Structure formats: C-alpha cells, structure tokens
Amino acid sequence: MHEMSLAEGVLQLIEDSARTQDFSRVKTVWLEIGQLAGVEVEAMKFCFDAVVHDSIAENAELVIIEIPGQAWCMHCAEVVHVQALFDACPQCGSHQVQVTGGNEMRVKELDVE
C-alpha cells in the first residue's frame, strides 16, 4: 500500500511548513489527487488518519479534491478527458494520447493555528 508512504510524505511537508511558518496545529488539509495518479482515495484517508496520530495534524480534516484525467490527442489535436493511463482517445479511438493533467498529487492548502 503506497498510500502509507504518500501520507507520511504529506505529514513531513506539514511538519516542515510548521517549522518555517511557525504554526502549532493543523485543522484542515486540502489535498489534490489526480484521477490518473494511482492513489486510492479511501486508502489515502485511512493512512492519513493513522500517520497523523500524535502529530501537529492530529484530528485534522482531510479534504480530497479529485482532479480529472486529461490528455492531448495527437490525432484529433484536442484535449480530452481520460479515465485511466493508456486509455484511447474517447473521440477518435487513437492511442496516441499524452497525459497533460490529472496525474499529480499535491497539498493545495492548509488551515492552521
């Protein structure tokens, strides 16, 4: 389950930010997860709750914003929505598509005290 290491990375980022920005508690974490990032949302929530126990983010609400998958179809010359990596273009069926979005995961915002 790689979501555990991802959650640990998020906590590390929060702790680093707390040191540099001088806050003592995190109330809410907004996390953007792309549909193509290979992250199971429910597993991420579970792992986040486990990782933040006894930390600056204990009891913090995790808000996950899901980002749809996007790709550029070389055949259509259009940006299209894709559900999974290596999907064909939903408009023309070509497999000559390059992912342009929805494969990332990032902390968008923190609500802190």
Steps between C-alpha positions, in 0.01 A plus 500: 500500500697802377238736642669459840828644368306775322322589825836504682629738232203731550562502876869577442402793279260626768765472772758679284249779431421529872868557576548765232162674540464463877162337550413248767192317378342399170123499484441416132712363216383540140665239282463489122522150355486443127283221365807361321736525800447139605387596851202328662309782671352288781838339572657847510242621753560194718879534483490875565295444816749238619811706419389826662426338838702684771616766253433865425223386263322264740121530452551711186231466238628366169316647202581323175443682174496258210651633177371339176742338259583700188702418192595654168395288204756530223253372242208734590725784620264542796517481877283207612398348832637153571405264781827305522857508374537354153131551417415566140369840397126501576433699180696314233630182666867583437756385755727790413408701809732678741389561858488872580325499838348292774814301577615716790452513875567814700411675821290791382432676827529473878274657763727555799516664843 
